Amino acid sequence: MQSHPINLCLFSLSSSQNQLFFSNPPAATWAKLSEVLSWQFSDATKRGLDMDQLKMIGEKLCGPKVTPQSTITWTQFCKETSPPGDTFSFWTWLDGILGLIQEHLLELWQKNLIMGFVSRKRERHLLKKKRAGTFLLRFSETTRDGGITCTWVEYNNNGSPEFHSVVPYTRTELKFLPLPDIIRDYQFYAIENMPENPLHFLYPDTPRNEAFGPYYSEHREGEMTEQKKYLNRRLIRVSSRHQDEPRVLELNSGASRIPEVNPEAPCIPEVNP
């Protein structure tokens, strides 16, 4: 991964570039550091960070009262937990996300299909104004080595918005299930235990298949004309209202319905070859 330690970033901003820098790196203003972070993402992923994304990052690092003149020390960036109470540093979190993008999300990130850096408060502010089934993708703030989650909105009988988020997907899941396929096949168990895909429109209003269709596995592999000896199988992610932990189901592509699954326990239905 082509990431750069923060001391080198600060070194490039320092007016006194000498050997003493590395023994006692100076603080940098948020105005300068935000430029460096956007440049780093642009250099590594070919997409920089916009003002809203930088605002979220700045607030995570410095608090809600961050200003362009706020100062960030090397220790604050690389060693202290951010926010206090976390078990890892701000740089560890950010570097994990950068690696996740490069390894598994690069095209989606470059095409602006991932909002990424958005706080829980702001995501609810954005989604509550949209129609049911609108969702967005953001990076987890609590996953050390990079995680991405999906949050969508639906409305109860009183017309009040309700928000649902899945447990973040990490390298472990994305190694076997590409994110576009997860979004296409995701199933959510409603109260009556009828599975459904609640993800209809990528924020602000792009139909799911229009946004992610070009990246589905079947689309990229093309249609195989050779007679197949075995039925296709597909892994899908399933959540229930009673338990947020997603589960993996392996389905026969020729099946007429999704097998019934106990929402309280993971299960992999058998598929006959």
SULMO-V525434 format. One record per pair of residues at least 24 apart in sequence whose ideal C-beta (glycine too) atoms are under 6 Angstrom apart, sorted by the first residue. I is the first residue (numbers start at 1). J is the second residue. Records with the same first field share a line. If there is no record, write none. Layout:
I = J, J
This chain:
1 = 99, 102
2 = 44
3 = 95, 98
6 = 77, 78, 91
7 = 74
9 = 36
25 = 74
27 = 71, 73
28 = 72
29 = 69, 71
30 = 58, 66, 68, 70
31 = 68
33 = 72
44 = 98
45 = 101, 109
46 = 110
47 = 109, 110
53 = 117
56 = 117, 118, 119
57 = 117
61 = 90
88 = 144
96 = 145, 146
97 = 139, 146
99 = 146
100 = 146
104 = 174
113 = 211
123 = 151
124 = 163
127 = 153
128 = 161
133 = 198, 200, 201
134 = 201, 203
135 = 199
136 = 203
140 = 168
143 = 168
152 = 198, 199
166 = 239, 246
167 = 244, 245, 246
177 = 235
180 = 212, 215, 216
181 = 217
182 = 237
183 = 212
184 = 216
185 = 236
186 = 237
187 = 236, 238
188 = 239
189 = 240, 263
195 = 258
230 = 273
233 = 271
